Amino acid sequence: MKRKLKHKISESLEMPKEVVLDIPCIRIIGTEEVEIENHKGIVEYNSNIVRVSSNIGTIQIKGENFIIKEISQDSIVLSGKVENVKLSNE
């Protein structure tokens, strides 16, 4: 019920849903970069896999040569060769 109300508010105010609903926004730029906004922290990180916690589950990015290009309380930018992005409700 609360989520539906927030959804309607975001539509009526023309605000981005990810901001109002506090859900992640994932942008994939080609096969070289991933940006995740509204994250809850890094769960796992190495050069081949990155797992990030969010309000709707864990975001898993697989690939090669990952580096954290930018990180803040609100967003993470990864660069490297992106092969797979998966969301799981763990």
DSSP file (Angstrom, degrees, kcal/mol; ACC not computed):
  #  RESIDUE AA STRUCTURE BP1 BP2  ACC     N-H-->O    O-->H-N    N-H-->O    O-->H-N    TCO  KAPPA ALPHA  PHI   PSI    X-CA   Y-CA   Z-CA
    1    1 A M     >        0   0    0      0, 0.0     4,-1.9     0, 0.0     5,-0.1   0.000 360.0 360.0 360.0 -48.1    0.0    0.0    0.0
    2    2 A K  H  >  +     0   0    0      1,-0.2     4,-2.2     2,-0.2     5,-0.2   0.878 360.0  52.2 -63.0 -38.6    2.7    2.5    1.0
    3    3 A R  H  > S+     0   0    0      2,-0.2     4,-2.3     1,-0.2    -1,-0.2   0.881 107.3  52.2 -66.1 -39.0    4.7    1.7   -2.2
    4    4 A K  H  > S+     0   0    0      2,-0.2     4,-2.3     1,-0.2    -1,-0.2   0.897 109.3  50.1 -63.8 -40.2    1.7    2.3   -4.4
    5    5 A L  H  X S+     0   0    0     -4,-1.9     4,-2.3     2,-0.2    -2,-0.2   0.926 111.3  47.7 -64.0 -45.2    1.2    5.7   -2.7
    6    6 A K  H  X S+     0   0    0     -4,-2.2     4,-2.6     1,-0.2    -2,-0.2   0.887 110.2  53.6 -62.2 -38.9    4.8    6.6   -3.3
    7    7 A H  H  X S+     0   0    0     -4,-2.3     4,-1.8     2,-0.2    -2,-0.2   0.923 110.2  46.5 -61.5 -45.3    4.6    5.5   -6.9
    8    8 A K  H  X S+     0   0    0     -4,-2.3     4,-2.5     1,-0.2    -2,-0.2   0.879 111.6  52.0 -65.5 -38.3    1.6    7.7   -7.5
    9    9 A I  H  X S+     0   0    0     -4,-2.3     4,-2.5     2,-0.2     6,-0.2   0.922 108.1  51.0 -63.3 -44.1    3.3   10.6   -5.8
   10   10 A S  H  <>S+     0   0    0     -4,-2.6     5,-2.2     1,-0.2     4,-0.5   0.883 112.7  46.8 -62.5 -37.4    6.4   10.2   -8.0
   11   11 A E  H  <5S+     0   0    0     -4,-1.8     3,-0.5     3,-0.2    -2,-0.2   0.920 113.6  46.6 -69.5 -43.8    4.2   10.2  -11.1
   12   12 A S  H  <5S+     0   0    0     -4,-2.5    -2,-0.2     1,-0.2    -1,-0.2   0.848 119.0  40.4 -70.1 -33.0    2.1   13.2  -10.1
   13   13 A L  T  <5S-     0   0    0     -4,-2.5    -1,-0.2    -5,-0.2    -2,-0.2   0.469 107.0-127.0 -90.8  -2.1    5.2   15.3   -9.1
   14   14 A E  T   5 +     0   0    0     -3,-0.5    -3,-0.2    -4,-0.5    -4,-0.1   0.874  57.6 150.0  55.8  41.0    7.2   14.0  -12.1
   15   15 A M      < -     0   0    0     -5,-2.2    -1,-0.2    -6,-0.2    -2,-0.1  -0.744  57.6 -90.4 -98.5 150.7   10.0   12.9   -9.8
   16   16 A P    >>  -     0   0    0      0, 0.0     4,-1.7     0, 0.0     3,-0.8  -0.370  30.5-135.7 -59.8 134.7   12.2    9.9  -10.7
   17   17 A K  H 3> S+     0   0    0      1,-0.2     4,-3.1     2,-0.2     5,-0.3   0.866 101.9  61.1 -60.4 -38.1   10.8    6.7   -9.2
   18   18 A E  H 3>>S+     0   0    0      1,-0.2     5,-1.1     2,-0.2     4,-0.5   0.812 106.5  46.9 -63.0 -28.6   14.2    5.5   -7.9
   19   19 A V  H <45S+     0   0    0     -3,-0.8     3,-0.2     3,-0.2    -1,-0.2   0.943 117.8  39.1 -76.0 -49.6   14.4    8.6   -5.7
   20   20 A V  H  <5S+     0   0    0     -4,-1.7    -2,-0.2     1,-0.2    -3,-0.1   0.899 124.1  39.1 -68.5 -41.8   10.9    8.5   -4.2
   21   21 A L  H  <5S-     0   0    0     -4,-3.1    -1,-0.2    -5,-0.2    -3,-0.2   0.516 102.7-129.1 -88.5  -5.4   10.8    4.7   -3.9
   22   22 A D  T  <5 +     0   0    0     -4,-0.5    33,-0.3    -5,-0.3    -3,-0.2   0.917  58.2 143.3  54.9  48.4   14.5    4.4   -2.7
   23   23 A I      < -     0   0    0     -5,-1.1    -1,-0.2    -6,-0.2    -2,-0.1  -0.821  54.9 -92.4-112.8 156.7   15.2    1.7   -5.3
   24   24 A P        -     0   0    0      0, 0.0     2,-0.5     0, 0.0    14,-0.2  -0.326  25.7-151.9 -71.1 149.8   18.5    1.3   -7.2
   25   25 A C  E     -A   37   0A   0     12,-1.5    12,-2.6    -7,-0.1     2,-0.5  -0.990  15.3-165.1-117.0 120.3   19.1    2.9  -10.6
   26   26 A I  E     -A   36   0A   0     -2,-0.5     2,-0.5    10,-0.2    10,-0.2  -0.929   6.1-172.3-113.9 123.5   21.6    0.9  -12.7
   27   27 A R  E     -A   35   0A   0      8,-2.9     8,-2.7    -2,-0.5     2,-0.6  -0.962   4.5-164.6-115.2 128.9   23.2    2.4  -15.8
   28   28 A I  E     -A   34   0A   0     -2,-0.5     2,-0.8     6,-0.2     6,-0.2  -0.959   3.4-161.1-113.4 120.9   25.3    0.2  -18.0
   29   29 A I  E >>  -A   33   0A   0      4,-2.6     3,-1.7    -2,-0.6     4,-1.2  -0.863  58.4 -63.2-105.1 102.8   27.5    2.1  -20.5
   30   30 A G  T 34 S-     0   0    0     -2,-0.8     0, 0.0     1,-0.2     0, 0.0  -0.339  94.2 -50.0  58.3-135.4   28.5   -0.4  -23.2
   31   31 A T  T 34 S+     0   0    0      1,-0.1    51,-3.1    -3,-0.1    -1,-0.2   0.123 131.2  68.0-114.6  17.5   30.6   -3.2  -21.7
   32   32 A E  T <4 S+     0   0    0     -3,-1.7    48,-1.8    49,-0.2     2,-0.3   0.568  95.5  33.0-117.1 -11.3   33.0   -0.9  -19.9
   33   33 A E  E  <  -AB  29  79A   0     -4,-1.2    -4,-2.6    46,-0.2     2,-0.4  -0.998  46.9-170.5-153.4 144.5   31.2    0.8  -17.0
   34   34 A V  E     -AB  28  78A   0     44,-2.1    44,-3.0    -2,-0.3     2,-0.5  -1.000   7.2-166.8-133.2 131.7   28.3    0.4  -14.5
   35   35 A E  E     -AB  27  77A   0     -8,-2.7    -8,-2.9    -2,-0.4     2,-0.5  -0.981   3.7-169.7-118.4 129.8   26.8    3.1  -12.3
   36   36 A I  E     -AB  26  76A   0     40,-2.7    40,-2.0    -2,-0.5     3,-0.3  -0.975   3.5-170.0-120.9 120.0   24.6    2.1   -9.4
   37   37 A E  E     +AB  25  75A   0    -12,-2.6   -12,-1.5    -2,-0.5    38,-0.2  -0.772  67.3  27.3-104.7 155.0   22.6    4.8   -7.5
   38   38 A N  S    S+     0   0    0     36,-2.1    17,-0.5    -2,-0.3    -1,-0.2   0.895  83.1 159.2  63.4  44.6   20.7    4.3   -4.3
   39   39 A H        -     0   0    0     35,-0.8    15,-0.2    -3,-0.3    -1,-0.2  -0.438  42.7-145.1 -90.2 169.2   22.9    1.4   -3.1
   40   40 A K        -     0   0    0     13,-3.3    14,-0.2     1,-0.4     2,-0.1   0.232  64.2 -67.1-117.6   9.3   23.3    0.2    0.5
   41   41 A G  E     -C   53   0A   0     12,-0.5    12,-3.0    32,-0.0     2,-0.4  -0.407  56.8 -66.8 124.8 161.2   27.0   -0.8    0.3
   42   42 A I  E     -C   52   0A   0     10,-0.2    10,-0.3     1,-0.2     3,-0.1  -0.717  35.2-179.4 -86.4 129.2   29.4   -3.2   -1.3
   43   43 A V  E    S+     0   0A   0      8,-3.0     2,-0.3    -2,-0.4     9,-0.2   0.811  72.6   6.0 -93.5 -40.3   29.0   -6.9   -0.1
   44   44 A E  E     -C   51   0A   0      7,-1.6     7,-2.6     2,-0.0    -1,-0.4  -0.997  64.7-179.7-147.3 141.1   31.8   -8.4   -2.2
   45   45 A Y  E     +C   50   0A   0     -2,-0.3     2,-0.3     5,-0.2     5,-0.2  -0.946  18.4 131.1-148.3 125.3   34.5   -6.9   -4.4
   46   46 A N        -     0   0    0      3,-1.9     3,-0.3    -2,-0.3    20,-0.1  -0.895  68.9 -83.5-151.0-176.2   37.3   -8.4   -6.4
   47   47 A S  S    S+     0   0    0     -2,-0.3    19,-2.4     1,-0.2     3,-0.1   0.644 125.5  35.7 -70.7 -12.3   38.5   -7.9  -10.0
   48   48 A N  S    S+     0   0    0      1,-0.3    15,-2.1    16,-0.2     2,-0.3   0.565 120.7  30.7-116.5 -13.0   36.0  -10.4  -11.5
   49   49 A I  E     - D   0  62A   0     -3,-0.3    -3,-1.9    13,-0.2     2,-0.4  -0.992  51.9-174.7-150.4 139.3   32.9   -9.9   -9.4
   50   50 A V  E     -CD  45  61A   0     11,-2.4    11,-3.1    -2,-0.3     2,-0.4  -0.998   6.3-168.3-132.8 130.4   31.2   -7.1   -7.5
   51   51 A R  E     -CD  44  60A   0     -7,-2.6    -8,-3.0    -2,-0.4    -7,-1.6  -0.983   6.8-171.6-120.9 129.8   28.1   -7.6   -5.3
   52   52 A V  E     -CD  42  59A   0      7,-2.8     7,-3.2    -2,-0.4   -10,-0.2  -0.969  18.1-130.6-125.3 133.3   26.2   -4.5   -4.1
   53   53 A S  E     +CD  41  58A   0    -12,-3.0   -13,-3.3    -2,-0.4   -12,-0.5  -0.562  32.2 167.1 -81.8 144.9   23.3   -4.4   -1.5
   54   54 A S  E >   - D   0  57A   0      3,-1.4     3,-1.0   -15,-0.2   -15,-0.1  -0.910  50.7 -96.5-146.1 173.5   20.1   -2.5   -2.3
   55   55 A N  T 3  S+     0   0    0    -17,-0.5     3,-0.1   -33,-0.3   -32,-0.1   0.685 123.4  43.3 -67.7 -17.8   16.6   -2.3   -0.9
   56   56 A I  T 3  S-     0   0    0      1,-0.4     2,-0.3    34,-0.0    -1,-0.2   0.346 126.6 -70.8-111.0   6.1   15.3   -4.7   -3.5
   57   57 A G  E <   -D   54   0A   0     -3,-1.0    -3,-1.4    32,-0.1     2,-0.5  -0.897  68.9 -40.0 139.3-167.6   18.1   -7.3   -3.3
   58   58 A T  E     -DE  53  88A   0     30,-2.9    30,-2.5    -2,-0.3     2,-0.6  -0.844  44.0-147.4-101.1 129.8   21.7   -7.9   -4.2
   59   59 A I  E     -DE  52  87A   0     -7,-3.2    -7,-2.8    -2,-0.5     2,-0.5  -0.856  15.9-164.5 -96.2 123.3   23.1   -6.6   -7.5
   60   60 A Q  E     -DE  51  86A   0     26,-3.4    26,-2.7    -2,-0.6     2,-0.5  -0.940   6.3-170.6-114.1 126.5   25.8   -8.8   -8.9
   61   61 A I  E     -DE  50  85A   0    -11,-3.1   -11,-2.4    -2,-0.5     2,-0.3  -0.972   6.2-169.7-117.4 123.2   28.2   -7.7  -11.6
   62   62 A K  E     +DE  49  84A   0     22,-2.8    21,-2.8    -2,-0.5    22,-1.8  -0.859  33.4  91.0-111.7 148.2   30.5  -10.2  -13.3
   63   63 A G  E     - E   0  82A   0    -15,-2.1     2,-0.3    -2,-0.3    19,-0.2  -0.935  64.6 -61.9 169.6-144.1   33.3   -9.5  -15.6
   64   64 A E  E    S+ E   0  81A   0     17,-2.0    17,-2.7    -2,-0.3   -16,-0.2  -0.983  93.0   8.1-140.6 148.4   37.0   -8.7  -15.7
   65   65 A N  E    S-     0   0A   0     -2,-0.3   -17,-0.2    15,-0.2     2,-0.2   0.821  73.5-176.4  57.4  40.3   39.5   -6.1  -14.4
   66   66 A F  E     +     0   0A   0    -19,-2.4     2,-0.3    14,-0.1    14,-0.2  -0.439   8.0 175.8 -70.3 138.7   36.9   -4.2  -12.2
   67   67 A I  E     - E   0  79A   0     12,-2.2    12,-2.3    -2,-0.2     2,-0.9  -0.984  36.3-115.9-134.3 149.7   38.1   -1.1  -10.4
   68   68 A I  E     + E   0  78A   0     -2,-0.3    10,-0.2    10,-0.2     3,-0.1  -0.769  31.9 180.0 -85.3 109.2   36.0    1.3   -8.4
   69   69 A K  E     -     0   0A   0      8,-2.2     2,-0.3    -2,-0.9    -1,-0.2   0.891  68.5  -0.4 -77.1 -42.9   36.1    4.5  -10.3
   70   70 A E  E     - E   0  77A   0      7,-1.6     7,-2.8    -3,-0.1     2,-0.3  -0.992  63.1-178.3-146.3 147.4   34.0    6.5   -7.9
   71   71 A I  E     + E   0  76A   0     -2,-0.3     2,-0.3     5,-0.2     5,-0.2  -0.975  11.5 153.7-148.7 137.2   32.1    5.7   -4.7
   72   72 A S        -     0   0    0      3,-2.7    -2,-0.0    -2,-0.3     0, 0.0  -0.850  60.2 -86.6-144.4-179.1   29.9    7.8   -2.5
   73   73 A Q  S    S+     0   0    0     -2,-0.3   -34,-0.1     1,-0.2     3,-0.1   0.787 127.8  32.5 -63.2 -26.9   27.1    7.3    0.0
   74   74 A D  S    S+     0   0    0      1,-0.2   -36,-2.1   -36,-0.1   -35,-0.8   0.722 121.4  27.4-104.1 -26.7   24.6    7.4   -3.0
   75   75 A S  E     -B   37   0A   0    -38,-0.2    -3,-2.7   -37,-0.2     2,-0.4  -0.958  48.6-159.4-144.2 157.6   26.4    5.9   -6.0
   76   76 A I  E     -BE  36  71A   0    -40,-2.0   -40,-2.7    -2,-0.3     2,-0.5  -0.998   8.6-163.1-132.0 134.8   29.1    3.5   -7.2
   77   77 A V  E     -BE  35  70A   0     -7,-2.8    -8,-2.2    -2,-0.4    -7,-1.6  -0.985  10.6-172.1-121.0 122.4   30.8    3.7  -10.6
   78   78 A L  E     -BE  34  68A   0    -44,-3.0   -44,-2.1    -2,-0.5     2,-0.4  -0.878   3.8-165.1-110.3 142.4   32.7    0.6  -11.7
   79   79 A S  E     +BE  33  67A   0    -12,-2.3   -12,-2.2    -2,-0.4     2,-0.3  -0.950  40.6  82.2-124.6 153.7   34.9    0.3  -14.8
   80   80 A G  E    S-     0   0A   0    -48,-1.8     2,-0.9    -2,-0.4   -15,-0.2  -0.922  89.6 -39.7 147.5-169.4   36.2   -2.9  -16.4
   81   81 A K  E     - E   0  64A   0    -17,-2.7   -17,-2.0    -2,-0.3     2,-0.5  -0.797  58.5-153.9 -91.6 108.4   34.8   -5.4  -18.8
   82   82 A V  E     + E   0  63A   0    -51,-3.1   -19,-0.2    -2,-0.9     3,-0.1  -0.709  27.0 160.9 -86.8 125.3   31.2   -6.0  -17.9
   83   83 A E  E     +     0   0A   0    -21,-2.8     2,-0.3    -2,-0.5   -20,-0.2   0.688  63.5   9.9-111.0 -29.7   29.8   -9.4  -18.9
   84   84 A N  E     - E   0  62A   0    -22,-1.8   -22,-2.8     2,-0.0     2,-0.4  -0.984  48.8-166.8-157.4 137.5   26.7   -9.9  -16.7
   85   85 A V  E     + E   0  61A   0     -2,-0.3     2,-0.4   -24,-0.2   -24,-0.2  -0.999  20.9 175.6-127.3 129.3   24.5   -7.9  -14.3
   86   86 A K  E     - E   0  60A   0    -26,-2.7   -26,-3.4    -2,-0.4     2,-0.5  -0.984  21.3-151.0-137.8 142.3   22.1   -9.9  -12.1
   87   87 A L  E     - E   0  59A   0     -2,-0.4     2,-0.4   -28,-0.2   -28,-0.2  -0.963  18.8-178.8-113.2 127.6   19.6   -8.9   -9.4
   88   88 A S  E     - E   0  58A   0    -30,-2.5   -30,-2.9    -2,-0.5     2,-1.3  -0.970  29.1-133.9-127.5 145.0   18.8  -11.5   -6.7
   89   89 A N              0   0    0     -2,-0.4   -32,-0.1   -32,-0.2   -30,-0.0  -0.587 360.0 360.0 -94.2  71.9   16.4  -11.3   -3.8
   90   90 A E              0   0    0     -2,-1.3    -1,-0.2   -32,-0.0   -33,-0.1   0.454 360.0 360.0 -84.5 360.0   18.7  -12.7   -1.1
